[in-house]
């Protein structure tokens, strides 16, 4: 398949089940790169030692203060050598059906594909009823208008899989990968998709995976802020950087020409985010 999977992690023992599900679902993987941000939790460290013995699995040690998912994803993109990459979280359970649905969509011209639906293993998990934001793009007299809107609710115990992404590695390099200013939980995935669309790529979705449900304690365990707070702060950081013409991430490619935004942008904000 010429496909490398990239999985950032720090102190999450679920990485063992997630990695094994992916290896079983996608036996044609070129490699699985697990980017470890400096785990110290005994169960997670034991899982990483075990996974490092698996053929095709590499554990990249990238110690961090806190947890910056964008940095770890960029480390994986830089280390990957295959034409295609699959980006996944360390608590996702993959299936052959999910790969079979996502892979052909990702191979469509100028397309970034993400998982359509993430099913929670626990229907009562805190993340499902949380208000979510997405973006809408429209043209107005040669300007691309970015509107931040509330995302429609999905079925019980389900949510979008925007961060579970498959695309050409060259496409993500051309976008500069992820932005390191987006710290804590939330929006680093939407920011990448937004920048891709501003540069003329399509965002399509397909497939369903499971998420090992957990409390918000694990979602932002390295910061005192709530997941909603970091998500909202990251939305503002993302859009302010776009207003300043910062369309690319922090991974500066040496072998890929940078993509070019199709037009200037204008942003419309929900009132509650405009106060941040």
Buried (B, 14 or more C-beta within 10 A) or exposed (E): BEBBBBBBBBBBBBBBBBBBBBBEBBEEBBBBBBBBBEBEBEBBBEBBEBBEEEEEBBBBEBEBEEBBBBBBBBBBBBBBEBEBBBBBBBBBBBBEEBBEBBBEBBBEEEBBBBBBBBBBEBEEBBBBEEEBBBBEBEEEEEEBBBBBEEBEEBEEBBBBBBBBBBBBBBBBBBBBBBBBBBBBBBBBBBBBBBBBBBBEBEBBBBBBBBBBBBEBEBBBBBBEBBBBBBBBBBBBBBBEBBEEEBBBBBBEBEEBEEBEBBBEBBBBBBEEBEEE
